Amino acid sequence: MTPRLHAHARVDLSAIRDNVAALRSRTGAAEVMAVVKADGYGHGLLPSARAALAGGATWLGTALLEEALALRAAGLTGPRVLAWLMGPGERLADALAADVDLSANASWLLEEIADAARRHGRPARVHLKVDTGLARAGATPEDWPQVVEDAAKLQAEGLLRVVGVWSHLAYADAPGHATIARQARVFAQALEVAAAAGLRPEVRHLANSAATLTAPQQHFDLVRPGLAVYGLSPVPELASPAELGLRPAMTLAASLVLVKRVPAGSGVSYGHVYTTEAETTLGLVPLGYADGVPRAAGNVGPVLAAGRRRTVAGRVCMDQLVLDLGDDAAAVGDEVLLFGPGDRGEPTAQDWAEATGTISYEIVTRLGPRVPRVYTGDGA
Ligand SMILES: *Cc1c(COP(=O)(O)O)cnc(C)c1O
């Protein structure tokens, strides 16, 4: 498909670089793993990764092994890369060949990793993940001693090296929440169990963006910011990106593809859930829910168009949405901004999140492949 003309997401790579540098300046001795899963939170895997490295990240983090392998295949061989969401039958030999660190949270997975190492003739680098209270991807404290024992045995056989011990917080976006200290205590106990088994991980890591920015005592040896890399606030009720020294990297822009006058009382878009109050100008924006604009934005999604903030008129359709531009001057081809850093008066991804009952993470990651990413800034 040739790139589409009338809608795109501009991604400011200098902003990503500078955001990482800002994070790096707050982490002291702890290194920064820029999390680039989900296509760099929708910003593009490789450009985001390169910009993050330019900003001082020394590690890259992905959920999927395929994402980590794509980084290596593109020639990013310098940084450490960790992939953490594994099921049975993954391409573990490819991971070893590509020098990708692997997270492990269960004995069966350690066995699969060891098998790959046996076949590959080279030890795997493994980060053992403990569930300290999120109840998601880590080994429970009950299962942890067995996971540690199995890992220590495989390490002694030369099949793997436990280079990391790690966990993830449930409530990092609520600084001071009691679960943070509780999870940190469980983490400390898990580290003791690992030490008692003779494991000497190079890196212990716990902090996502919110903890990187608000909980320096949880930085350990490595922090794993994702959202903040892209300049969005992980604690929007407490601080804006600017207050955190961050700049949103993505601007979602489109051009009007039809402008027309309609009479008062015109029902607009499916179901006529919006009706014009007076004779007015409607502008057609060629972005819809198939592009990742939430359908929940009907009548509430904010857009900067014809010099002012508007609200999506009526339902968001699969490929298009309508704006009521009143009597303001507008022409086909005029640019409209759905969200961006906010300095031209445009809404932000956070505004979209609030309007549609979600989080900014979802607003940027849900943008689909039909929306071309256009790169600006250093490295574009
Ligand atoms: C996505 C993810 C991160 C990054 O989280 P942010 O809130 O975007 O900073 C860090 N660690 C793990 C395990 C993750 O899944």
The ligand as an SDF file (V2000), in Angstrom:
LIG
                    3D

 15 15  0  0  0  0  0  0  0  0999 V2000
    5.3440   -2.0630   29.5570 C   0  0  0  0  0  0  0  0  0  0  0  0
    6.2520   -2.3960   30.6640 C   0  0  0  0  0  0  0  0  0  0  0  0
    7.1210   -1.4420   31.1890 C   0  0  0  0  0  0  0  0  0  0  0  0
    7.0420    0.0250   30.8400 C   0  0  0  0  0  0  0  0  0  0  0  0
    5.9140    0.5670   31.5210 O   0  0  0  0  0  0  0  0  0  0  0  0
    5.5860    2.1220   31.4670 P   0  0  0  0  0  0  0  0  0  0  0  0
    4.4980    2.2930   32.4370 O   0  0  0  0  0  0  0  0  0  0  0  0
    5.1640    2.3980   30.0610 O   0  0  0  0  0  0  0  0  0  0  0  0
    6.8210    2.8390   31.8200 O   0  0  0  0  0  0  0  0  0  0  0  0
    8.0660   -1.8430   32.1100 C   0  0  0  0  0  0  0  0  0  0  0  0
    8.1230   -3.1310   32.5180 N   0  0  0  0  0  0  0  0  0  0  0  0
    7.2660   -4.0740   32.0600 C   0  0  0  0  0  0  0  0  0  0  0  0
    7.3620   -5.4600   32.5650 C   0  0  0  0  0  0  0  0  0  0  0  0
    6.2880   -3.7370   31.1350 C   0  0  0  0  0  0  0  0  0  0  0  0
    5.4340   -4.6710   30.7080 O   0  0  0  0  0  0  0  0  0  0  0  0
  1  2  1  0
  2  3  1  0
  2 14  2  0
  3  4  1  0
  3 10  2  0
  4  5  1  0
  5  6  1  0
  6  7  2  0
  6  8  1  0
  6  9  1  0
 10 11  1  0
 11 12  2  0
 12 13  1  0
 12 14  1  0
 14 15  1  0
M  END
$$$$
